[in-house]
Amino acid sequence: MIFEQIIAAGMILTTPILLAAMGGLVNKQAGIVNIGLEGKMLSGAFAAVIISSFTGSWLLAVLGAAFIGAIIGLIFSFTITRAGANMIVAGLGLNVLLAGILGFILNWSFNSSGTLRMPNVVLLPKVLPEEIQIIPIFGKVLAELDPLTIFAWLTVILLPFLLSNTKIGLWIRVTGNAEKVSHSVGIRFKNIQDFSTVVAGFFSGLGGAHLALFSIGLFNEGLTAGRGFIALAAFYFGRDRPVATALACLLFGFLDATQIRMQTIGLPPKLIGMIPYLMVLLALIISSIRKHQRTAK
């Protein structure tokens, strides 16, 4: 029973990380390391709660969150491709800026500090009937499936094909790996980078919407809890390959679920809460070592 609960919770916790990681992966393929995934996820979560409350539609809320993330992604991209800002500094600045703006809006418009609770927030629906949870081991996972989780894993399946066998996928890869070649064949280098950053914002917004609308139906300033940075570590660890990145996200999701479960048996919450982030650090170290070994050959 406990094992089934950890599996189900792990899949749920994987979804927002996976969505952000898929967007960040596309962005990195085009040559931009997107440190601003965290801020876009937070903005998507905020938008999703408000839109869901006002419209009574989870679908409009999800689309609105994705649109907000995409717009922020485009503005962020312009600071890099047009204004020449350092992508790392710009990404960190974006996270700080968005957190400040959202905190200001919460205080000014909703007279709230840190948390926003809205009436009539519609949560993400479950795709399959509850009766399916009687299936051993994976029944609870299937019963908890929501549209964004299915979309995230469909993206994992389709993205390798899109990047390898479509014109836009080829343009993205050439832009990130051979800038001089992209110029010589007439590819609009900056436009492709802008497009990839919009994709990253779109997926990050979806990730934020999942965090806000899967079960809790509210917004909190600490809702993302570093998941944007975990997504960043995941596609580095997966070496920009969608399937490997998805497996890394799955690992982080299960570690998160495990540490939550361990807190219920009396272990120190702060100590246990470090586990996913220690694994992120370990993943980055392993990725760096592997890259150094490939370079040395």
Beta strands, then each sheet from edge to edge (+ up, - down):
strand 1: 115-117
strand 2: 218-220
sheet 1: 1+ 2-
end
